[in-house]
Amino acid sequence: MSGDIPLSPDRWEREFALKQADLHLRERQGGLWHSPVFLGLIAAALALFGNMYATWSQSKSAAQQAHVKAQSDLVLEAIKTSDPKLAAKNLLFLVHLGLLDDPDGKMQVVLSQPDNVPYLPAQGVNGATALCLDGTYSFSRDNSTACSHHGGVAKWL
């Protein structure tokens, strides 16, 4: 710059030596750990890893919750039969397919005694008079023709 006073070689050497000593002193006093930029990068990295863990944990929890809900829904639908033996058969089928978790085999033990299996009443269709053996509903008012093409009557409603 035009306004700067030129340094003499002696003064320049002293200034250079002073700056080197200052740099050496700063390096010995803490190096990177006292640098705000370095500390900011460390904090940002920790925040990133914390957020990654929280997201992974929430995702795993949501997947587990969805799995349990799906199994609960399957069980409820399988036992809507009005018949404990049919409910046991349905549940055993789902266990054998692997759609219901039974790691200790407790469900299979309970299902081996179908009379003790809980069940819910079958949900009929409004106006139906009979549940047919193939699972369909009959609306016939005549008992002799109800479920005639569906294997017969499983239950009168």
LOKEVO-8302 format. One record per atom (N, C-alpha, C): residue number from 1; residue in one letter; atom name; x, y, z. Coordinates in pm, 1 decimal. Last residue first. Layout:
<recs>
REC    k  r   a        px        py        pz
REC  NUM  A  CA         X         Y         Z
...
</recs>
This chain:
<recs>
REC    k  r   a        px        py        pz
REC  157  L   N   -7884.1   -6786.8    1148.7
REC  157  L  CA   -7868.0   -6656.4    1215.4
REC  157  L   C   -7998.6   -6604.6    1267.9
REC  156  W   N   -7754.5   -7111.2    1157.6
REC  156  W  CA   -7869.3   -7026.4    1132.8
REC  156  W   C   -7852.2   -6898.0    1212.6
REC  155  K   N   -7459.8   -7238.1    1016.5
REC  155  K  CA   -7525.0   -7181.5    1134.4
REC  155  K   C   -7642.2   -7094.6    1090.0
REC  154  A   N   -7404.6   -7377.2     789.7
REC  154  A  CA   -7313.1   -7393.0     904.3
REC  154  A   C   -7381.4   -7344.2    1030.3
REC  153  V   N   -7583.5   -7542.2     543.6
REC  153  V  CA   -7587.0   -7438.4     645.8
REC  153  V   C   -7489.2   -7471.4     758.0
REC  152  G   N   -7425.4   -7632.4     227.9
REC  152  G  CA   -7516.3   -7648.5     339.9
REC  152  G   C   -7500.1   -7536.1     441.6
REC  151  G   N   -7275.2   -7581.8       3.0
REC  151  G  CA   -7230.5   -7687.5      94.1
REC  151  G   C   -7319.2   -7706.2     215.3
REC  150  H   N   -7395.0   -7396.8    -160.0
REC  150  H  CA   -7275.3   -7355.2     -84.6
REC  150  H   C   -7234.9   -7456.2      21.5
REC  149  H   N   -7640.6   -7426.1    -267.2
REC  149  H  CA   -7526.0   -7433.9    -360.4
REC  149  H   C   -7395.3   -7397.8    -291.8
REC  148  S   N   -7805.7   -7392.7     -44.6
REC  148  S  CA   -7814.3   -7515.0    -122.9
REC  148  S   C   -7699.4   -7532.0    -220.9
REC  147  C   N   -7844.2   -7194.5     145.9
REC  147  C  CA   -7707.6   -7247.8     126.7
REC  147  C   C   -7706.9   -7374.7      41.1
REC  146  A   N   -8183.6   -7263.4     165.0
REC  146  A  CA   -8073.0   -7182.0     219.2
REC  146  A   C   -7941.4   -7257.2     202.4
REC  145  T   N   -8393.4   -7423.8      93.6
REC  145  T  CA   -8306.9   -7375.7     -14.6
REC  145  T   C   -8188.6   -7293.2      35.8
REC  144  S   N   -8524.0   -7485.7     327.4
REC  144  S  CA   -8481.1   -7597.1     241.6
REC  144  S   C   -8387.8   -7550.8     130.0
REC  143  N   N   -8602.1   -7247.8     448.1
REC  143  N  CA   -8492.9   -7325.7     507.7
REC  143  N   C   -8442.2   -7436.0     416.3
REC  142  D   N   -8661.7   -6954.2     282.8
REC  142  D  CA   -8701.2   -7094.8     286.0
REC  142  D   C   -8583.8   -7177.7     337.9
REC  141  R   N   -8551.8   -6715.8     254.6
REC  141  R  CA   -8653.0   -6725.9     360.1
REC  141  R   C   -8698.5   -6870.9     377.3
REC  140  S   N   -8207.5   -6652.0     196.1
REC  140  S  CA   -8327.2   -6727.8     163.0
REC  140  S   C   -8421.6   -6733.4     282.0
REC  139  F   N   -7966.8   -6544.0     212.3
REC  139  F  CA   -8076.8   -6455.0     244.9
REC  139  F   C   -8211.7   -6522.5     216.9
REC  138  S   N   -7657.3   -6662.5     333.6
REC  138  S  CA   -7779.8   -6687.6     258.1
REC  138  S   C   -7887.6   -6592.8     307.8
REC  137  Y   N   -7310.0   -6598.3     295.3
REC  137  Y  CA   -7435.1   -6581.2     368.4
REC  137  Y   C   -7552.5   -6608.0     275.2
REC  136  T   N   -7006.9   -6802.7     296.4
REC  136  T  CA   -7097.1   -6702.9     239.7
REC  136  T   C   -7224.9   -6697.4     323.4
REC  135  G   N   -6863.4   -7012.6     399.7
REC  135  G  CA   -6837.3   -6879.0     452.0
REC  135  G   C   -6924.8   -6770.7     393.9
REC  134  D   N   -6933.3   -7265.0     326.5
REC  134  D  CA   -6820.2   -7206.4     253.5
REC  134  D   C   -6791.9   -7062.6     295.8
REC  133  L   N   -7157.2   -7315.1     483.6
REC  133  L  CA   -7032.4   -7384.4     516.7
REC  133  L   C   -6912.2   -7326.8     443.1
REC  132  C   N   -7333.0   -7002.7     550.7
REC  132  C  CA   -7309.7   -7126.6     477.7
REC  132  C   C   -7174.0   -7185.9     514.0
REC  131  L   N   -7546.5   -6868.1     778.8
REC  131  L  CA   -7406.3   -6868.5     738.5
REC  131  L   C   -7380.6   -7003.5     674.6
REC  130  A   N   -7870.7   -6723.2     720.5
REC  130  A  CA   -7783.9   -6836.3     753.3
REC  130  A   C   -7641.4   -6808.0     708.5
REC  129  T   N   -7999.7   -6488.6     668.4
REC  129  T  CA   -8070.3   -6585.5     752.7
REC  129  T   C   -7980.6   -6700.7     794.9
REC  128  A   N   -7923.6   -6140.9     651.0
REC  128  A  CA   -7887.2   -6279.9     622.1
REC  128  A   C   -7960.5   -6371.8     719.5
REC  127  G   N   -7974.0   -5880.9     728.0
REC  127  G  CA   -8076.4   -5950.4     651.8
REC  127  G   C   -8043.8   -6094.9     621.0
REC  126  N   N   -7643.0   -5782.9     730.2
REC  126  N  CA   -7781.2   -5741.6     759.2
REC  126  N   C   -7878.7   -5812.6     667.6
REC  125  V   N   -7427.1   -6046.7     793.7
REC  125  V  CA   -7464.7   -5941.9     701.1
REC  125  V   C   -7610.8   -5908.4     729.8
REC  124  G   N   -7247.8   -6107.8    1100.6
REC  124  G  CA   -7337.8   -6139.4     991.1
REC  124  G   C   -7361.4   -6018.5     903.4
REC  123  Q   N   -6959.1   -6186.0    1240.7
REC  123  Q  CA   -7035.5   -6067.7    1202.8
REC  123  Q   C   -7119.4   -6102.4    1080.9
REC  122  A   N   -6944.0   -6428.7    1493.2
REC  122  A  CA   -6924.3   -6393.2    1352.5
REC  122  A   C   -7011.3   -6273.0    1320.6
REC  121  P   N   -6822.6   -6353.5    1817.6
REC  121  P  CA   -6933.9   -6387.8    1729.0
REC  121  P   C   -6903.5   -6344.1    1586.3
REC  120  L   N   -6494.1   -6478.1    1892.7
REC  120  L  CA   -6590.1   -6368.5    1887.7
REC  120  L   C   -6706.3   -6410.4    1798.9
REC  119  Y   N   -6314.3   -6689.9    2119.6
REC  119  Y  CA   -6369.6   -6656.3    1988.9
REC  119  Y   C   -6466.4   -6540.0    2004.2
REC  118  P   N   -6045.8   -6870.2    2275.9
REC  118  P  CA   -6145.2   -6761.7    2273.9
REC  118  P   C   -6192.0   -6734.2    2131.4
REC  117  V   N   -6023.2   -7217.1    2320.5
REC  117  V  CA   -5976.6   -7101.3    2243.7
REC  117  V   C   -6083.9   -6993.0    2246.1
REC  116  N   N   -6098.2   -7454.6    2430.6
REC  116  N  CA   -6059.9   -7348.3    2523.2
REC  116  N   C   -6014.6   -7220.2    2453.1
REC  115  D   N   -6135.5   -7632.9    2226.6
REC  115  D  CA   -6254.9   -7591.9    2301.4
REC  115  D   C   -6225.4   -7476.1    2396.5
REC  114  P   N   -5881.3   -7696.1    2122.8
REC  114  P  CA   -5963.4   -7593.7    2056.8
REC  114  P   C   -6087.1   -7551.1    2134.3
REC  113  Q   N   -5595.7   -7749.8    2219.3
REC  113  Q  CA   -5721.5   -7773.0    2291.6
REC  113  Q   C   -5822.7   -7671.2    2239.1
REC  112  S   N   -5396.5   -7651.3    2066.2
REC  112  S  CA   -5415.2   -7797.0    2061.9
REC  112  S   C   -5540.5   -7838.3    2139.2
REC  111  L   N   -5372.3   -7387.0    2126.6
REC  111  L  CA   -5455.0   -7421.3    2010.8
REC  111  L   C   -5475.9   -7571.5    1996.6
REC  110  V   N   -5190.0   -7396.0    2335.3
REC  110  V  CA   -5327.9   -7355.4    2362.9
REC  110  V   C   -5419.9   -7400.1    2248.6
REC  109  V   N   -4962.9   -7474.4    2188.8
REC  109  V  CA   -5008.8   -7555.5    2301.9
REC  109  V   C   -5155.0   -7524.3    2331.9
REC  108  Q   N   -4937.2   -7265.1    2008.8
REC  108  Q  CA   -4965.6   -7398.8    1956.7
REC  108  Q   C   -5014.9   -7491.0    2067.3
REC  107  M   N   -4871.8   -7055.2    2181.1
REC  107  M  CA   -4998.0   -7051.3    2107.7
REC  107  M   C   -5034.9   -7190.5    2056.8
REC  106  K   N   -4617.8   -7130.3    2273.1
REC  106  K  CA   -4730.9   -7125.0    2367.0
REC  106  K   C   -4865.4   -7123.5    2294.4
REC  105  G   N   -4380.6   -7129.2    2136.2
REC  105  G  CA   -4475.5   -7236.0    2108.7
REC  105  G   C   -4596.9   -7236.3    2199.0
REC  104  D   N   -4213.5   -6917.2    2155.9
REC  104  D  CA   -4205.2   -7016.7    2262.7
REC  104  D   C   -4299.9   -7133.6    2240.4
REC  103  P   N   -4273.9   -6759.7    1929.1
REC  103  P  CA   -4137.2   -6809.0    1949.2
REC  103  P   C   -4126.3   -6917.8    2055.5
REC  102  D   N   -4484.8   -6687.3    1737.0
REC  102  D  CA   -4504.7   -6781.8    1846.7
REC  102  D   C   -4368.5   -6843.4    1880.4
REC  101  D   N   -4636.0   -6441.7    1539.4
REC  101  D  CA   -4516.0   -6482.8    1612.6
REC  101  D   C   -4554.8   -6575.4    1726.3
REC  100  L   N   -4811.5   -6500.2    1247.1
REC  100  L  CA   -4822.3   -6471.9    1389.8
REC  100  L   C   -4696.9   -6524.0    1457.3
REC   99  L   N   -4726.8   -6577.3    1002.2
REC   99  L  CA   -4786.2   -6444.0    1011.8
REC   99  L   C   -4809.3   -6402.3    1155.9
REC   98  G   N   -4640.3   -6829.7     958.2
REC   98  G  CA   -4541.4   -6734.7    1008.9
REC   98  G   C   -4595.4   -6593.3    1018.9
REC   97  L   N   -4810.1   -7031.0     892.8
REC   97  L  CA   -4764.5   -6944.7     783.3
REC   97  L   C   -4655.5   -6847.1     827.5
REC   96  H   N   -4863.7   -7127.9    1146.8
REC   96  H  CA   -4784.2   -7210.3    1054.5
REC   96  H   C   -4733.6   -7129.6     935.0
REC   95  V   N   -5023.5   -6918.7    1242.6
REC   95  V  CA   -4894.8   -6948.2    1308.5
REC   95  V   C   -4805.9   -7027.6    1213.9
REC   94  L   N   -5244.5   -6939.5    1073.9
REC   94  L  CA   -5163.9   -6816.7    1070.5
REC   94  L   C   -5027.9   -6836.4    1136.7
REC   93  F   N   -5337.8   -7193.7    1153.3
REC   93  F  CA   -5299.7   -7169.2    1014.6
REC   93  F   C   -5208.5   -7046.7    1004.2
REC   92  L   N   -5406.6   -7139.4    1414.1
REC   92  L  CA   -5298.2   -7234.0    1387.3
REC   92  L   C   -5246.3   -7217.9    1244.8
REC   91  L   N   -5624.8   -6968.0    1369.6
REC   91  L  CA   -5503.9   -6918.1    1437.0
REC   91  L   C   -5384.8   -7009.2    1410.3
REC   90  N   N   -5807.5   -7143.7    1244.0
REC   90  N  CA   -5760.7   -7021.5    1176.9
REC   90  N   C   -5630.0   -6970.7    1237.8
REC   89  K   N   -5843.2   -7335.7    1447.0
REC   89  K  CA   -5791.6   -7375.4    1315.6
REC   89  K   C   -5734.8   -7255.0    1240.8
REC   88  A   N   -5956.9   -7178.8    1647.3
REC   88  A  CA   -5827.8   -7244.6    1670.4
REC   88  A   C   -5763.0   -7284.7    1538.5
REC   87  A   N   -6196.1   -7108.9    1517.7
REC   87  A  CA   -6102.6   -7002.9    1557.8
REC   87  A   C   -5964.0   -7061.3    1579.9
REC   86  L   N   -6312.4   -7358.9    1498.0
REC   86  L  CA   -6275.1   -7288.7    1374.9
REC   86  L   C   -6178.0   -7175.4    1405.2
REC   85  K   N   -6350.5   -7403.7    1771.3
REC   85  K  CA   -6268.1   -7496.9    1691.9
REC   85  K   C   -6222.4   -7432.2    1562.1
REC   84  P   N   -6522.7   -7198.7    1858.8
REC   84  P  CA   -6385.3   -7203.9    1908.4
REC   84  P   C   -6294.7   -7296.6    1826.5
REC   83  D   N   -6724.5   -6999.1    1664.5
REC   83  D  CA   -6692.1   -7139.9    1688.5
REC   83  D   C   -6547.2   -7148.5    1735.8
REC   82  S   N   -6761.7   -6747.7    1575.4
REC   82  S  CA   -6868.7   -6802.8    1660.4
REC   82  S   C   -6844.1   -6950.4    1691.3
REC   81  T   N   -6557.0   -6615.7    1446.6
REC   81  T  CA   -6614.9   -6732.7    1383.0
REC   81  T   C   -6737.9   -6786.8    1453.5
REC   80  K   N   -6321.6   -6433.6    1473.2
REC   80  K  CA   -6460.6   -6393.0    1449.3
REC   80  K   C   -6531.9   -6505.7    1376.0
REC   79  I   N   -6054.2   -6497.8    1485.5
REC   79  I  CA   -6141.7   -6555.3    1588.2
REC   79  I   C   -6286.9   -6510.7    1575.3
REC   78  A   N   -5930.8   -6362.7    1275.9
REC   78  A  CA   -5929.0   -6509.5    1276.5
REC   78  A   C   -6025.9   -6569.1    1377.7
REC   77  E   N   -5951.1   -6094.2    1343.7
REC   77  E  CA   -6026.2   -6144.0    1228.3
REC   77  E   C   -6035.3   -6296.0    1229.9
REC   76  L   N   -5777.7   -6089.1    1566.1
REC   76  L  CA   -5918.5   -6051.1    1580.1
REC   76  L   C   -6002.8   -6103.4    1463.9
REC   75  V   N   -5534.8   -6166.1    1445.3
REC   75  V  CA   -5595.1   -6249.4    1549.7
REC   75  V   C   -5743.4   -6217.0    1562.3
REC   74  L   N   -5488.8   -5948.9    1271.1
REC   74  L  CA   -5505.3   -6085.3    1218.9
REC   74  L   C   -5575.3   -6175.2    1320.6
REC   73  D   N   -5458.3   -5739.8    1455.0
REC   73  D  CA   -5569.3   -5735.9    1359.8
REC   73  D   C   -5596.2   -5874.8    1301.3
REC   72  S   N   -5222.4   -5825.5    1579.0
REC   72  S  CA   -5346.0   -5811.9    1657.3
REC   72  S   C   -5468.1   -5811.2    1566.3
REC   71  Q   N   -5042.1   -5806.6    1365.8
REC   71  Q  CA   -5070.7   -5936.7    1425.3
REC   71  Q   C   -5199.8   -5932.4    1506.5
REC   70  A   N   -5046.0   -5529.1    1324.8
REC   70  A  CA   -5086.9   -5619.2    1216.6
REC   70  A   C   -5121.4   -5757.2    1271.5
REC   69  K   N   -4942.5   -5440.5    1570.7
REC   69  K  CA   -5079.3   -5405.5    1531.4
REC   69  K   C   -5129.6   -5498.2    1422.6
REC   68  V   N   -4681.4   -5542.5    1557.0
REC   68  V  CA   -4771.1   -5588.6    1663.6
REC   68  V   C   -4916.7   -5558.3    1627.8
REC   67  H   N   -4587.1   -5394.2    1335.7
REC   67  H  CA   -4586.7   -5540.8    1333.7
REC   67  H   C   -4684.6   -5596.2    1437.9
REC   66  A   N   -4603.8   -5132.1    1427.7
REC   66  A  CA   -4684.4   -5171.8    1312.6
REC   66  A   C   -4695.4   -5324.3    1304.1
REC   65  Q   N   -4410.1   -5144.7    1632.6
REC   65  Q  CA   -4548.5   -5114.5    1665.9
REC   65  Q   C   -4641.7   -5156.7    1552.0
REC   64  Q   N   -4180.2   -5189.9    1481.4
REC   64  Q  CA   -4223.2   -5289.4    1580.1
REC   64  Q   C   -4369.9   -5269.2    1615.5
REC   63  A   N   -4170.2   -4949.8    1337.7
REC   63  A  CA   -4182.3   -5077.0    1266.5
REC   63  A   C   -4231.3   -5186.6    1360.4
REC   62  A   N   -4135.3   -4766.4    1545.8
REC   62  A  CA   -4255.6   -4758.9    1462.4
REC   62  A   C   -4276.7   -4889.1    1386.4
REC   61  S   N   -3881.4   -4844.9    1639.4
REC   61  S  CA   -3997.5   -4851.6    1727.7
REC   61  S   C   -4127.2   -4850.1    1647.3
REC   60  K   N   -3723.0   -4786.1    1417.3
REC   60  K  CA   -3730.0   -4923.5    1467.0
REC   60  K   C   -3853.1   -4941.8    1554.9
REC   59  S   N   -3759.7   -4509.4    1404.6
REC   59  S  CA   -3799.0   -4593.9    1292.3
REC   59  S   C   -3815.6   -4738.6    1336.9
REC   58  Q   N   -3647.9   -4426.6    1645.3
REC   58  Q  CA   -3789.9   -4403.2    1620.2
REC   58  Q   C   -3841.1   -4492.1    1507.3
REC   57  S   N   -3378.4   -4502.8    1599.4
REC   57  S  CA   -3452.8   -4558.3    1711.8
REC   57  S   C   -3603.4   -4542.7    1691.0
REC   56  W   N   -3311.2   -4343.4    1379.4
REC   56  W  CA   -3304.6   -4490.1    1369.2
REC   56  W   C   -3388.8   -4554.1    1478.2
REC   55  T   N   -3340.2   -4088.7    1495.9
REC   55  T  CA   -3421.6   -4127.4    1380.4
REC   55  T   C   -3424.7   -4279.0    1365.4
REC   54  A   N   -3143.2   -4099.5    1695.7
REC   54  A  CA   -3283.2   -4078.0    1732.6
REC   54  A   C   -3375.9   -4120.5    1618.9
REC   53  Y   N   -2910.6   -4131.3    1539.2
REC   53  Y  CA   -2951.1   -4235.3    1634.4
REC   53  Y   C   -3098.7   -4221.1    1671.3
REC   52  M   N   -2909.7   -3886.6    1398.8
REC   52  M  CA   -2914.4   -4013.5    1325.8
REC   52  M   C   -2960.5   -4126.7    1417.5
REC   51  N   N   -2885.5   -3705.2    1609.5
REC   51  N  CA   -3007.7   -3705.8    1528.2
REC   51  N   C   -3021.0   -3835.4    1449.3
REC   50  G   N   -2624.4   -3772.8    1694.3
REC   50  G  CA   -2738.5   -3782.6    1785.4
REC   50  G   C   -2870.3   -3788.3    1710.4
REC   49  F   N   -2475.0   -3708.7    1468.0
REC   49  F  CA   -2482.7   -3848.1    1511.6
REC   49  F   C   -2597.8   -3869.8    1610.0
REC   48  L   N   -2522.3   -3427.3    1465.9
REC   48  L  CA   -2558.2   -3511.1    1351.8
REC   48  L   C   -2573.6   -3656.9    1394.1
REC   47  A   N   -2409.7   -3349.0    1708.6
REC   47  A  CA   -2553.1   -3328.2    1685.4
REC   47  A   C   -2602.1   -3415.6    1570.1
REC   46  L   N   -2142.0   -3411.5    1658.5
REC   46  L  CA   -2214.1   -3478.6    1767.2
REC   46  L   C   -2365.4   -3465.2    1749.4
REC   45  A   N   -2091.1   -3231.5    1448.5
REC   45  A  CA   -2080.3   -3376.3    1425.9
REC   45  A   C   -2154.6   -3453.7    1534.1
REC   44  A   N   -2123.3   -2987.5    1582.1
REC   44  A  CA   -2212.0   -3020.8    1470.0
REC   44  A   C   -2208.8   -3171.3    1442.2
REC   43  A   N   -1911.1   -3002.7    1766.4
REC   43  A  CA   -2049.5   -2993.2    1814.1
REC   43  A   C   -2147.8   -3031.7    1703.7
REC   42  I   N   -1694.4   -3005.6    1588.2
REC   42  I  CA   -1715.3   -3118.6    1679.7
REC   42  I   C   -1860.8   -3118.7    1728.7
REC   41  L   N   -1723.6   -2753.5    1470.3
REC   41  L  CA   -1733.6   -2874.2    1387.5
REC   41  L   C   -1759.3   -2998.1    1473.5
REC   40  G   N   -1679.7   -2590.6    1694.8
REC   40  G  CA   -1808.6   -2585.8    1624.9
REC   40  G   C   -1830.0   -2709.1    1538.0
REC   39  L   N   -1412.5   -2650.0    1746.5
REC   39  L  CA   -1513.7   -2685.3    1845.5
REC   39  L   C   -1654.0   -2684.3    1784.7
REC   38  F   N   -1298.4   -2539.2    1512.9
REC   38  F  CA   -1285.5   -2681.7    1540.7
REC   38  F   C   -1391.6   -2727.4    1641.2
REC   37  V   N   -1365.7   -2269.5    1550.3
REC   37  V  CA   -1411.5   -2340.7    1430.6
REC   37  V   C   -1408.4   -2491.4    1455.4
REC   36  P   N   -1235.7   -2198.2    1787.4
REC   36  P  CA   -1382.0   -2198.5    1782.2
REC   36  P   C   -1436.7   -2274.3    1660.8
REC   35  S   N    -967.4   -2370.8    1924.7
REC   35  S  CA   -1014.9   -2305.9    1802.6
REC   35  S   C   -1167.8   -2311.7    1798.3
REC   34  H   N    -872.2   -2516.5    2124.4
REC   34  H  CA    -911.8   -2380.4    2158.2
REC   34  H   C    -961.5   -2303.5    2037.4
REC   33  W   N    -802.2   -2753.6    2006.5
REC   33  W  CA    -907.2   -2756.3    2107.4
REC   33  W   C    -952.0   -2617.7    2151.3
REC   32  L   N    -581.2   -2711.9    1839.2
REC   32  L  CA    -714.7   -2713.5    1781.6
REC   32  L   C    -825.2   -2702.8    1886.0
REC   31  G   N    -367.5   -2572.7    2077.2
REC   31  G  CA    -385.6   -2613.7    1938.9
REC   31  G   C    -530.4   -2602.6    1894.8
REC   30  G   N    -279.1   -2508.5    2324.0
REC   30  G  CA    -400.9   -2587.8    2308.7
REC   30  G   C    -427.7   -2627.6    2166.6
REC   29  Q   N     -31.3   -2386.7    2354.6
REC   29  Q  CA    -135.6   -2359.1    2452.6
REC   29  Q   C    -263.1   -2439.7    2429.9
REC   28  R   N     130.4   -2440.7    2137.3
REC   28  R  CA     157.8   -2511.5    2262.9
REC   28  R   C      44.2   -2495.3    2363.2
REC   27  E   N      29.2   -2263.8    1948.6
REC   27  E  CA      24.7   -2407.1    1921.9
REC   27  E   C      45.3   -2486.8    2050.1
REC   26  R   N      95.0   -2018.5    2069.3
REC   26  R  CA     -45.8   -2056.1    2050.4
REC   26  R   C     -59.9   -2206.4    2025.0
REC   25  L   N     374.4   -2027.3    2052.0
REC   25  L  CA     310.5   -2021.5    2182.1
REC   25  L   C     163.1   -2063.1    2172.2
REC   24  H   N     411.4   -2018.6    1773.6
REC   24  H  CA     460.0   -2134.9    1849.0
REC   24  H   C     393.2   -2141.9    1987.0
REC   23  L   N     307.7   -1763.7    1721.8
REC   23  L  CA     245.8   -1882.6    1662.7
REC   23  L   C     285.3   -2008.6    1739.3
REC   22  D   N     494.5   -1607.0    1862.7
REC   22  D  CA     352.8   -1601.5    1897.6
REC   22  D   C     278.8   -1725.0    1844.2
REC   21  A   N     724.8   -1669.0    1721.5
REC   21  A  CA     717.4   -1703.8    1863.8
REC   21  A   C     571.6   -1703.9    1909.9
REC   20  Q   N     657.6   -1557.8    1473.0
REC   20  Q  CA     684.8   -1701.8    1484.6
REC   20  Q   C     673.8   -1746.8    1629.6
REC   19  K   N     635.0   -1290.1    1542.6
REC   19  K  CA     516.4   -1361.2    1493.8
REC   19  K   C     536.4   -1512.3    1500.8
REC   18  L   N     904.0   -1239.7    1611.6
REC   18  L  CA     798.4   -1222.0    1710.2
REC   18  L   C     671.2   -1297.3    1669.2
REC   17  A   N    1030.4   -1282.2    1367.3
REC   17  A  CA    1064.6   -1368.2    1480.9
REC   17  A   C     957.2   -1359.0    1589.2
REC   16  F   N     917.5   -1068.2    1221.0
REC   16  F  CA     898.2   -1206.1    1177.2
REC   16  F   C     926.3   -1302.9    1292.5
REC   15  E   N    1017.9    -849.8    1362.4
REC   15  E  CA     872.8    -869.5    1350.4
REC   15  E   C     841.6   -1014.3    1312.9
REC   14  R   N    1295.2    -886.9    1317.5
REC   14  R  CA    1242.2    -890.5    1454.2
REC   14  R   C    1090.0    -915.4    1453.3
REC   13  E   N    1298.7    -858.3    1036.9
REC   13  E  CA    1341.2    -985.3    1098.4
REC   13  E   C    1289.1    -996.9    1241.2
REC   12  W   N    1217.4    -590.3    1014.2
REC   12  W  CA    1137.9    -696.5     951.0
REC   12  W   C    1172.3    -831.9    1013.8
REC   11  R   N    1427.9    -456.0    1131.1
REC   11  R  CA    1296.7    -451.3    1195.5
REC   11  R   C    1207.4    -563.2    1141.3
REC   10  D   N    1623.2    -516.9     942.0
REC   10  D  CA    1641.1    -555.5    1083.0
REC   10  D   C    1506.2    -560.0    1154.7
REC    9  P   N    1526.4    -404.9     705.5
REC    9  P  CA    1548.7    -550.6     714.0
REC    9  P   C    1564.2    -596.9     858.7
REC    8  S   N    1260.9    -170.6     775.5
REC    8  S  CA    1402.2    -197.9     750.8
REC    8  S   C    1422.4    -348.6     764.9
REC    7  L   N     954.3    -137.0     609.3
REC    7  L  CA    1031.3    -182.1     724.4
REC    7  L   C    1176.5    -203.5     685.0
REC    6  P   N     783.0     149.0     477.3
REC    6  P  CA     862.5      27.8     454.2
REC    6  P   C     947.4      -4.5     577.5
REC    5  I   N     467.3     235.1     572.5
REC    5  I  CA     607.9     271.8     587.7
REC    5  I   C     689.5     145.2     566.7
REC    4  D   N     187.9     271.6     360.1
REC    4  D  CA     266.8     191.1     453.0
REC    4  D   C     411.1     238.6     454.1
REC    3  G   N      50.9     403.0     163.0
REC    3  G  CA      64.8     471.3     290.4
REC    3  G   C     149.7     393.9     390.1
REC    2  S   N      36.3     227.1     -53.5
REC    2  S  CA     118.9     346.7     -68.3
REC    2  S   C     140.9     417.8      64.4
REC    1  M   N      84.7    -117.8       0.0
REC    1  M  CA       0.0       0.0       0.0
REC    1  M   C      88.3     122.8       0.0
</recs>
